[in-house]
Amino acid sequence: MTLNALSNDILVHELQLGEQLNESVHHERRADFSLLLAMLTDDVRAHSQFKLPLSQTPEKTTTAEQLRKYFQLPDEAPLALKDITDISSYNQAGLIEKQQLEDLRLANILKPKPLAFRDDVKHINQQVMTNTSLYCQQKSQDLCSTKRQQRAEFNAMAWVAALQTTIVKAPLMAAVA
């Protein structure tokens, strides 16, 4: 018996029954309906809804800019100042002194101010550095002054040769009798 003949004999999904399942429901033949359902395979993966062809829809990619435009959000606040001249945008003391907080908020919404002054991942705040050990402070200064310290070269062959000569020249231990 071939595989196709075997698969034709097994009821895998309700499409093989035609309209018999539907007719048994409409004519209220519960025994026929139960028998037809029992004859179907109990492996859910073989049911017809899992045999549907996969639709190849292109994956939608949405960017942050598209989402901001869709939800009508303001521009994203930059992480750090791009230029030193941008420091003047932080001069907000005059607005606060005049109690114009609404103007300050509106200005920040229209042109968001950077969240930090610098965008340097390796920068460590001075308050943090003063709370570390002297060794850590010295190591940080050394790293800043020289980008990378060169390791001392190690000649392994010369070391092994020196080790062999010291073993050969070493006096043998006298065996205790």
mmCIF file of the C-alpha atoms, coordinates in Angstrom:
data_MODEL
# 
_entry.id   MODEL 
# 
loop_
_atom_site.group_PDB 
_atom_site.id 
_atom_site.type_symbol 
_atom_site.label_atom_id 
_atom_site.label_alt_id 
_atom_site.label_comp_id 
_atom_site.label_asym_id 
_atom_site.label_entity_id 
_atom_site.label_seq_id 
_atom_site.pdbx_PDB_ins_code 
_atom_site.Cartn_x 
_atom_site.Cartn_y 
_atom_site.Cartn_z 
_atom_site.occupancy 
_atom_site.B_iso_or_equiv 
_atom_site.pdbx_formal_charge 
_atom_site.auth_seq_id 
_atom_site.auth_comp_id 
_atom_site.auth_asym_id 
_atom_site.auth_atom_id 
_atom_site.pdbx_PDB_model_num 
ATOM 1   C CA . MET A 1 1   ? 0.000   0.000  0.000  1.00 0.00 ? 1   MET A CA 1 
ATOM 2   C CA . THR A 1 2   ? 1.461   3.370  -0.978 1.00 0.00 ? 2   THR A CA 1 
ATOM 3   C CA . LEU A 1 3   ? 1.474   6.498  1.069  1.00 0.00 ? 3   LEU A CA 1 
ATOM 4   C CA . ASN A 1 4   ? -1.181  8.206  -1.090 1.00 0.00 ? 4   ASN A CA 1 
ATOM 5   C CA . ALA A 1 5   ? -3.528  5.239  -0.798 1.00 0.00 ? 5   ALA A CA 1 
ATOM 6   C CA . LEU A 1 6   ? -3.020  5.215  2.958  1.00 0.00 ? 6   LEU A CA 1 
ATOM 7   C CA . SER A 1 7   ? -3.680  8.927  3.276  1.00 0.00 ? 7   SER A CA 1 
ATOM 8   C CA . ASN A 1 8   ? -6.883  8.604  1.213  1.00 0.00 ? 8   ASN A CA 1 
ATOM 9   C CA . ASP A 1 9   ? -8.229  5.955  3.605  1.00 0.00 ? 9   ASP A CA 1 
ATOM 10  C CA . ILE A 1 10  ? -7.651  8.088  6.702  1.00 0.00 ? 10  ILE A CA 1 
ATOM 11  C CA . LEU A 1 11  ? -10.048 10.913 7.480  1.00 0.00 ? 11  LEU A CA 1 
ATOM 12  C CA . VAL A 1 12  ? -7.785  13.810 8.221  1.00 0.00 ? 12  VAL A CA 1 
ATOM 13  C CA . HIS A 1 13  ? -10.050 16.834 8.007  1.00 0.00 ? 13  HIS A CA 1 
ATOM 14  C CA . GLU A 1 14  ? -13.700 17.665 7.581  1.00 0.00 ? 14  GLU A CA 1 
ATOM 15  C CA . LEU A 1 15  ? -13.298 18.575 3.908  1.00 0.00 ? 15  LEU A CA 1 
ATOM 16  C CA . GLN A 1 16  ? -12.982 14.859 3.106  1.00 0.00 ? 16  GLN A CA 1 
ATOM 17  C CA . LEU A 1 17  ? -16.469 14.288 4.511  1.00 0.00 ? 17  LEU A CA 1 
ATOM 18  C CA . GLY A 1 18  ? -18.032 16.726 2.092  1.00 0.00 ? 18  GLY A CA 1 
ATOM 19  C CA . GLU A 1 19  ? -21.324 18.017 3.458  1.00 0.00 ? 19  GLU A CA 1 
ATOM 20  C CA . GLN A 1 20  ? -22.133 14.955 5.582  1.00 0.00 ? 20  GLN A CA 1 
ATOM 21  C CA . LEU A 1 21  ? -21.041 16.669 8.790  1.00 0.00 ? 21  LEU A CA 1 
ATOM 22  C CA . ASN A 1 22  ? -23.190 19.710 8.005  1.00 0.00 ? 22  ASN A CA 1 
ATOM 23  C CA . GLU A 1 23  ? -26.222 17.602 7.056  1.00 0.00 ? 23  GLU A CA 1 
ATOM 24  C CA . SER A 1 24  ? -26.030 15.559 10.243 1.00 0.00 ? 24  SER A CA 1 
ATOM 25  C CA . VAL A 1 25  ? -26.146 18.788 12.272 1.00 0.00 ? 25  VAL A CA 1 
ATOM 26  C CA . HIS A 1 26  ? -29.096 20.230 10.339 1.00 0.00 ? 26  HIS A CA 1 
ATOM 27  C CA . HIS A 1 27  ? -31.085 16.968 10.435 1.00 0.00 ? 27  HIS A CA 1 
ATOM 28  C CA . GLU A 1 28  ? -30.290 16.508 14.131 1.00 0.00 ? 28  GLU A CA 1 
ATOM 29  C CA . ARG A 1 29  ? -28.595 13.130 13.684 1.00 0.00 ? 29  ARG A CA 1 
ATOM 30  C CA . ARG A 1 30  ? -26.359 13.254 16.718 1.00 0.00 ? 30  ARG A CA 1 
ATOM 31  C CA . ALA A 1 31  ? -25.112 9.694  16.372 1.00 0.00 ? 31  ALA A CA 1 
ATOM 32  C CA . ASP A 1 32  ? -23.909 10.305 12.791 1.00 0.00 ? 32  ASP A CA 1 
ATOM 33  C CA . PHE A 1 33  ? -22.293 13.585 13.819 1.00 0.00 ? 33  PHE A CA 1 
ATOM 34  C CA . SER A 1 34  ? -20.471 11.890 16.733 1.00 0.00 ? 34  SER A CA 1 
ATOM 35  C CA . LEU A 1 35  ? -19.347 9.001  14.522 1.00 0.00 ? 35  LEU A CA 1 
ATOM 36  C CA . LEU A 1 36  ? -18.021 11.347 11.838 1.00 0.00 ? 36  LEU A CA 1 
ATOM 37  C CA . LEU A 1 37  ? -16.124 13.421 14.386 1.00 0.00 ? 37  LEU A CA 1 
ATOM 38  C CA . ALA A 1 38  ? -14.700 10.280 16.000 1.00 0.00 ? 38  ALA A CA 1 
ATOM 39  C CA . MET A 1 39  ? -13.471 9.048  12.630 1.00 0.00 ? 39  MET A CA 1 
ATOM 40  C CA . LEU A 1 40  ? -11.431 12.222 12.110 1.00 0.00 ? 40  LEU A CA 1 
ATOM 41  C CA . THR A 1 41  ? -7.818  12.064 13.210 1.00 0.00 ? 41  THR A CA 1 
ATOM 42  C CA . ASP A 1 42  ? -7.081  13.340 16.684 1.00 0.00 ? 42  ASP A CA 1 
ATOM 43  C CA . ASP A 1 43  ? -3.828  15.002 15.608 1.00 0.00 ? 43  ASP A CA 1 
ATOM 44  C CA . VAL A 1 44  ? -4.672  18.687 15.562 1.00 0.00 ? 44  VAL A CA 1 
ATOM 45  C CA . ARG A 1 45  ? -1.756  19.500 13.270 1.00 0.00 ? 45  ARG A CA 1 
ATOM 46  C CA . ALA A 1 46  ? -3.480  17.576 10.461 1.00 0.00 ? 46  ALA A CA 1 
ATOM 47  C CA . HIS A 1 47  ? -6.677  19.661 10.563 1.00 0.00 ? 47  HIS A CA 1 
ATOM 48  C CA . SER A 1 48  ? -7.471  21.827 7.576  1.00 0.00 ? 48  SER A CA 1 
ATOM 49  C CA . GLN A 1 49  ? -6.916  25.189 9.235  1.00 0.00 ? 49  GLN A CA 1 
ATOM 50  C CA . PHE A 1 50  ? -3.279  24.258 9.768  1.00 0.00 ? 50  PHE A CA 1 
ATOM 51  C CA . LYS A 1 51  ? -2.881  23.222 6.122  1.00 0.00 ? 51  LYS A CA 1 
ATOM 52  C CA . LEU A 1 52  ? -3.787  26.620 4.718  1.00 0.00 ? 52  LEU A CA 1 
ATOM 53  C CA . PRO A 1 53  ? -1.134  28.142 2.479  1.00 0.00 ? 53  PRO A CA 1 
ATOM 54  C CA . LEU A 1 54  ? 1.033   30.689 4.189  1.00 0.00 ? 54  LEU A CA 1 
ATOM 55  C CA . SER A 1 55  ? 0.527   34.171 2.877  1.00 0.00 ? 55  SER A CA 1 
ATOM 56  C CA . GLN A 1 56  ? 3.762   35.890 2.087  1.00 0.00 ? 56  GLN A CA 1 
ATOM 57  C CA . THR A 1 57  ? 3.038   39.401 3.228  1.00 0.00 ? 57  THR A CA 1 
ATOM 58  C CA . PRO A 1 58  ? 5.987   41.707 3.490  1.00 0.00 ? 58  PRO A CA 1 
ATOM 59  C CA . GLU A 1 59  ? 6.937   42.426 7.057  1.00 0.00 ? 59  GLU A CA 1 
ATOM 60  C CA . LYS A 1 60  ? 5.942   45.911 8.104  1.00 0.00 ? 60  LYS A CA 1 
ATOM 61  C CA . THR A 1 61  ? 8.736   47.898 9.574  1.00 0.00 ? 61  THR A CA 1 
ATOM 62  C CA . THR A 1 62  ? 7.874   51.045 11.388 1.00 0.00 ? 62  THR A CA 1 
ATOM 63  C CA . THR A 1 63  ? 10.448  53.574 12.377 1.00 0.00 ? 63  THR A CA 1 
ATOM 64  C CA . ALA A 1 64  ? 10.403  55.959 15.289 1.00 0.00 ? 64  ALA A CA 1 
ATOM 65  C CA . GLU A 1 65  ? 9.875   58.837 12.880 1.00 0.00 ? 65  GLU A CA 1 
ATOM 66  C CA . GLN A 1 66  ? 6.791   57.178 11.365 1.00 0.00 ? 66  GLN A CA 1 
ATOM 67  C CA . LEU A 1 67  ? 5.323   56.564 14.816 1.00 0.00 ? 67  LEU A CA 1 
ATOM 68  C CA . ARG A 1 68  ? 6.019   60.144 15.892 1.00 0.00 ? 68  ARG A CA 1 
ATOM 69  C CA . LYS A 1 69  ? 4.294   61.428 12.760 1.00 0.00 ? 69  LYS A CA 1 
ATOM 70  C CA . TYR A 1 70  ? 1.324   59.065 13.185 1.00 0.00 ? 70  TYR A CA 1 
ATOM 71  C CA . PHE A 1 71  ? 0.752   59.984 16.840 1.00 0.00 ? 71  PHE A CA 1 
ATOM 72  C CA . GLN A 1 72  ? 1.578   63.645 16.162 1.00 0.00 ? 72  GLN A CA 1 
ATOM 73  C CA . LEU A 1 73  ? 4.412   63.737 18.666 1.00 0.00 ? 73  LEU A CA 1 
ATOM 74  C CA . PRO A 1 74  ? 7.043   66.485 18.757 1.00 0.00 ? 74  PRO A CA 1 
ATOM 75  C CA . ASP A 1 75  ? 10.607  65.934 17.628 1.00 0.00 ? 75  ASP A CA 1 
ATOM 76  C CA . GLU A 1 76  ? 12.711  63.651 19.744 1.00 0.00 ? 76  GLU A CA 1 
ATOM 77  C CA . ALA A 1 77  ? 14.893  65.369 22.296 1.00 0.00 ? 77  ALA A CA 1 
ATOM 78  C CA . PRO A 1 78  ? 18.567  64.992 21.400 1.00 0.00 ? 78  PRO A CA 1 
ATOM 79  C CA . LEU A 1 79  ? 20.741  63.157 23.871 1.00 0.00 ? 79  LEU A CA 1 
ATOM 80  C CA . ALA A 1 80  ? 23.507  65.737 23.996 1.00 0.00 ? 80  ALA A CA 1 
ATOM 81  C CA . LEU A 1 81  ? 24.591  69.107 22.668 1.00 0.00 ? 81  LEU A CA 1 
ATOM 82  C CA . LYS A 1 82  ? 25.858  68.951 19.117 1.00 0.00 ? 82  LYS A CA 1 
ATOM 83  C CA . ASP A 1 83  ? 27.751  72.223 19.316 1.00 0.00 ? 83  ASP A CA 1 
ATOM 84  C CA . ILE A 1 84  ? 29.033  74.345 22.173 1.00 0.00 ? 84  ILE A CA 1 
ATOM 85  C CA . THR A 1 85  ? 26.973  77.294 20.892 1.00 0.00 ? 85  THR A CA 1 
ATOM 86  C CA . ASP A 1 86  ? 23.794  75.398 21.824 1.00 0.00 ? 86  ASP A CA 1 
ATOM 87  C CA . ILE A 1 87  ? 24.441  76.167 25.492 1.00 0.00 ? 87  ILE A CA 1 
ATOM 88  C CA . SER A 1 88  ? 22.612  79.464 25.003 1.00 0.00 ? 88  SER A CA 1 
ATOM 89  C CA . SER A 1 89  ? 19.357  77.527 24.576 1.00 0.00 ? 89  SER A CA 1 
ATOM 90  C CA . TYR A 1 90  ? 19.641  76.558 28.249 1.00 0.00 ? 90  TYR A CA 1 
ATOM 91  C CA . ASN A 1 91  ? 19.394  80.181 29.336 1.00 0.00 ? 91  ASN A CA 1 
ATOM 92  C CA . GLN A 1 92  ? 15.963  79.838 30.897 1.00 0.00 ? 92  GLN A CA 1 
ATOM 93  C CA . ALA A 1 93  ? 16.501  81.797 34.077 1.00 0.00 ? 93  ALA A CA 1 
ATOM 94  C CA . GLY A 1 94  ? 14.939  84.952 32.608 1.00 0.00 ? 94  GLY A CA 1 
ATOM 95  C CA . LEU A 1 95  ? 11.675  83.141 31.789 1.00 0.00 ? 95  LEU A CA 1 
ATOM 96  C CA . ILE A 1 96  ? 11.547  81.572 35.236 1.00 0.00 ? 96  ILE A CA 1 
ATOM 97  C CA . GLU A 1 97  ? 12.292  84.912 36.900 1.00 0.00 ? 97  GLU A CA 1 
ATOM 98  C CA . LYS A 1 98  ? 9.395   86.506 35.033 1.00 0.00 ? 98  LYS A CA 1 
ATOM 99  C CA . GLN A 1 99  ? 7.221   83.526 35.969 1.00 0.00 ? 99  GLN A CA 1 
ATOM 100 C CA . GLN A 1 100 ? 6.596   82.627 32.317 1.00 0.00 ? 100 GLN A CA 1 
ATOM 101 C CA . LEU A 1 101 ? 6.567   78.892 32.853 1.00 0.00 ? 101 LEU A CA 1 
ATOM 102 C CA . GLU A 1 102 ? 4.027   78.346 30.059 1.00 0.00 ? 102 GLU A CA 1 
ATOM 103 C CA . ASP A 1 103 ? 6.388   80.037 27.587 1.00 0.00 ? 103 ASP A CA 1 
ATOM 104 C CA . LEU A 1 104 ? 9.241   77.898 28.860 1.00 0.00 ? 104 LEU A CA 1 
ATOM 105 C CA . ARG A 1 105 ? 7.203   74.719 28.439 1.00 0.00 ? 105 ARG A CA 1 
ATOM 106 C CA . LEU A 1 106 ? 6.042   75.754 24.962 1.00 0.00 ? 106 LEU A CA 1 
ATOM 107 C CA . ALA A 1 107 ? 9.610   76.557 23.895 1.00 0.00 ? 107 ALA A CA 1 
ATOM 108 C CA . ASN A 1 108 ? 10.763  73.159 25.144 1.00 0.00 ? 108 ASN A CA 1 
ATOM 109 C CA . ILE A 1 109 ? 7.941   71.399 23.276 1.00 0.00 ? 109 ILE A CA 1 
ATOM 110 C CA . LEU A 1 110 ? 8.609   73.224 20.012 1.00 0.00 ? 110 LEU A CA 1 
ATOM 111 C CA . LYS A 1 111 ? 12.376  72.735 20.165 1.00 0.00 ? 111 LYS A CA 1 
ATOM 112 C CA . PRO A 1 112 ? 13.309  70.050 22.704 1.00 0.00 ? 112 PRO A CA 1 
ATOM 113 C CA . LYS A 1 113 ? 16.466  70.700 24.600 1.00 0.00 ? 113 LYS A CA 1 
ATOM 114 C CA . PRO A 1 114 ? 19.183  68.039 24.835 1.00 0.00 ? 114 PRO A CA 1 
ATOM 115 C CA . LEU A 1 115 ? 19.005  65.798 27.857 1.00 0.00 ? 115 LEU A CA 1 
ATOM 116 C CA . ALA A 1 116 ? 22.714  66.092 28.670 1.00 0.00 ? 116 ALA A CA 1 
ATOM 117 C CA . PHE A 1 117 ? 25.612  68.388 27.857 1.00 0.00 ? 117 PHE A CA 1 
ATOM 118 C CA . ARG A 1 118 ? 27.912  65.673 26.580 1.00 0.00 ? 118 ARG A CA 1 
ATOM 119 C CA . ASP A 1 119 ? 27.468  62.417 24.749 1.00 0.00 ? 119 ASP A CA 1 
ATOM 120 C CA . ASP A 1 120 ? 30.648  60.745 25.878 1.00 0.00 ? 120 ASP A CA 1 
ATOM 121 C CA . VAL A 1 121 ? 30.183  57.191 27.074 1.00 0.00 ? 121 VAL A CA 1 
ATOM 122 C CA . LYS A 1 122 ? 33.621  57.061 28.676 1.00 0.00 ? 122 LYS A CA 1 
ATOM 123 C CA . HIS A 1 123 ? 33.163  60.300 30.653 1.00 0.00 ? 123 HIS A CA 1 
ATOM 124 C CA . ILE A 1 124 ? 32.917  59.805 34.384 1.00 0.00 ? 124 ILE A CA 1 
ATOM 125 C CA . ASN A 1 125 ? 31.531  62.603 36.500 1.00 0.00 ? 125 ASN A CA 1 
ATOM 126 C CA . GLN A 1 126 ? 34.011  64.227 38.879 1.00 0.00 ? 126 GLN A CA 1 
ATOM 127 C CA . GLN A 1 127 ? 31.782  63.530 41.910 1.00 0.00 ? 127 GLN A CA 1 
ATOM 128 C CA . VAL A 1 128 ? 31.877  59.828 41.051 1.00 0.00 ? 128 VAL A CA 1 
ATOM 129 C CA . MET A 1 129 ? 35.647  59.879 40.625 1.00 0.00 ? 129 MET A CA 1 
ATOM 130 C CA . THR A 1 130 ? 36.193  61.499 44.035 1.00 0.00 ? 130 THR A CA 1 
ATOM 131 C CA . ASN A 1 131 ? 34.248  58.657 45.647 1.00 0.00 ? 131 ASN A CA 1 
ATOM 132 C CA . THR A 1 132 ? 36.528  55.984 44.194 1.00 0.00 ? 132 THR A CA 1 
ATOM 133 C CA . SER A 1 133 ? 39.810  54.709 45.567 1.00 0.00 ? 133 SER A CA 1 
ATOM 134 C CA . LEU A 1 134 ? 43.091  56.476 44.820 1.00 0.00 ? 134 LEU A CA 1 
ATOM 135 C CA . TYR A 1 135 ? 44.182  53.509 42.733 1.00 0.00 ? 135 TYR A CA 1 
ATOM 136 C CA . CYS A 1 136 ? 41.062  53.768 40.594 1.00 0.00 ? 136 CYS A CA 1 
ATOM 137 C CA . GLN A 1 137 ? 41.571  57.513 40.154 1.00 0.00 ? 137 GLN A CA 1 
ATOM 138 C CA . GLN A 1 138 ? 45.198  57.010 39.141 1.00 0.00 ? 138 GLN A CA 1 
ATOM 139 C CA . LYS A 1 139 ? 44.229  54.253 36.708 1.00 0.00 ? 139 LYS A CA 1 
ATOM 140 C CA . SER A 1 140 ? 41.582  56.484 35.148 1.00 0.00 ? 140 SER A CA 1 
ATOM 141 C CA . GLN A 1 141 ? 44.091  59.315 34.709 1.00 0.00 ? 141 GLN A CA 1 
ATOM 142 C CA . ASP A 1 142 ? 46.603  56.915 33.172 1.00 0.00 ? 142 ASP A CA 1 
ATOM 143 C CA . LEU A 1 143 ? 43.999  55.673 30.728 1.00 0.00 ? 143 LEU A CA 1 
ATOM 144 C CA . CYS A 1 144 ? 43.137  59.219 29.759 1.00 0.00 ? 144 CYS A CA 1 
ATOM 145 C CA . SER A 1 145 ? 46.774  60.245 29.279 1.00 0.00 ? 145 SER A CA 1 
ATOM 146 C CA . THR A 1 146 ? 47.832  57.194 27.275 1.00 0.00 ? 146 THR A CA 1 
ATOM 147 C CA . LYS A 1 147 ? 45.241  55.521 25.142 1.00 0.00 ? 147 LYS A CA 1 
ATOM 148 C CA . ARG A 1 148 ? 46.617  52.039 25.596 1.00 0.00 ? 148 ARG A CA 1 
ATOM 149 C CA . GLN A 1 149 ? 49.666  50.946 27.482 1.00 0.00 ? 149 GLN A CA 1 
ATOM 150 C CA . GLN A 1 150 ? 51.893  48.567 25.598 1.00 0.00 ? 150 GLN A CA 1 
ATOM 151 C CA . ARG A 1 151 ? 52.520  45.251 27.239 1.00 0.00 ? 151 ARG A CA 1 
ATOM 152 C CA . ALA A 1 152 ? 56.077  44.222 27.876 1.00 0.00 ? 152 ALA A CA 1 
ATOM 153 C CA . GLU A 1 153 ? 57.209  41.682 25.349 1.00 0.00 ? 153 GLU A CA 1 
ATOM 154 C CA . PHE A 1 154 ? 57.792  38.185 26.613 1.00 0.00 ? 154 PHE A CA 1 
ATOM 155 C CA . ASN A 1 155 ? 60.161  35.814 24.857 1.00 0.00 ? 155 ASN A CA 1 
ATOM 156 C CA . ALA A 1 156 ? 58.943  32.392 25.883 1.00 0.00 ? 156 ALA A CA 1 
ATOM 157 C CA . MET A 1 157 ? 61.743  30.506 24.136 1.00 0.00 ? 157 MET A CA 1 
ATOM 158 C CA . ALA A 1 158 ? 64.426  32.459 25.997 1.00 0.00 ? 158 ALA A CA 1 
ATOM 159 C CA . TRP A 1 159 ? 62.627  31.872 29.292 1.00 0.00 ? 159 TRP A CA 1 
ATOM 160 C CA . VAL A 1 160 ? 62.446  28.107 28.690 1.00 0.00 ? 160 VAL A CA 1 
ATOM 161 C CA . ALA A 1 161 ? 66.123  28.035 27.707 1.00 0.00 ? 161 ALA A CA 1 
ATOM 162 C CA . ALA A 1 162 ? 67.087  29.916 30.883 1.00 0.00 ? 162 ALA A CA 1 
ATOM 163 C CA . LEU A 1 163 ? 64.980  27.545 32.936 1.00 0.00 ? 163 LEU A CA 1 
ATOM 164 C CA . GLN A 1 164 ? 66.669  24.510 31.385 1.00 0.00 ? 164 GLN A CA 1 
ATOM 165 C CA . THR A 1 165 ? 70.153  25.868 32.030 1.00 0.00 ? 165 THR A CA 1 
ATOM 166 C CA . THR A 1 166 ? 69.366  26.546 35.687 1.00 0.00 ? 166 THR A CA 1 
ATOM 167 C CA . ILE A 1 167 ? 68.032  23.030 36.100 1.00 0.00 ? 167 ILE A CA 1 
ATOM 168 C CA . VAL A 1 168 ? 71.123  21.532 34.458 1.00 0.00 ? 168 VAL A CA 1 
ATOM 169 C CA . LYS A 1 169 ? 73.565  23.649 36.497 1.00 0.00 ? 169 LYS A CA 1 
ATOM 170 C CA . ALA A 1 170 ? 71.749  23.148 39.766 1.00 0.00 ? 170 ALA A CA 1 
ATOM 171 C CA . PRO A 1 171 ? 73.554  20.706 42.088 1.00 0.00 ? 171 PRO A CA 1 
ATOM 172 C CA . LEU A 1 172 ? 71.860  17.391 42.361 1.00 0.00 ? 172 LEU A CA 1 
ATOM 173 C CA . MET A 1 173 ? 70.379  16.627 45.706 1.00 0.00 ? 173 MET A CA 1 
ATOM 174 C CA . ALA A 1 174 ? 72.216  13.966 47.511 1.00 0.00 ? 174 ALA A CA 1 
ATOM 175 C CA . ALA A 1 175 ? 70.133  10.928 48.085 1.00 0.00 ? 175 ALA A CA 1 
ATOM 176 C CA . VAL A 1 176 ? 69.662  10.233 51.743 1.00 0.00 ? 176 VAL A CA 1 
ATOM 177 C CA . ALA A 1 177 ? 70.726  6.690  52.483 1.00 0.00 ? 177 ALA A CA 1 
# 
